[in-house]
Amino acid sequence: MDAARDERRARNEALFREVNERIEGLSSDLADESEQEGSIEVVCECGRADCTELIEVTRAEYEAVRSDPRRFIVVPGHEHTDTARVVERNSAFSVIEKLERAAEIAVEQDPRS
């Protein structure tokens, strides 16, 4: 295991989470009441610098993931099980929960904390 690579990936994941927080915030600001329960597109939070895949999630799904700062939304197949465990999987996305040092970084950089 490459500690520097894992730390860089964890920081990238936190950055993508922050991007998604801004997307969600702008989407909420622009949506009328009928759209508040709808879905939004977020960026895969896998931490790969070259990944730009989008994931459609409901606002409820997004908020469920954001309720734990160690959790991230990724495209199926983008899970890094050396630093995280999969806690939910469906056809559209996987939810991963960071472990050990990666979890510490996720909590430290959580925009909601």
Secondary structure, 3 states (H helix, E strand, C coil): CCHHHHHHHHHHHHHHHHHHHHHHHHHHHHCCHHHCCCEEEEECCCCCCCCCCEEEEEHHHHHHHHCCCCEEEECCCCCCCCCEEEEEECCCCEEEEECHHHHHHHHHCCCCC
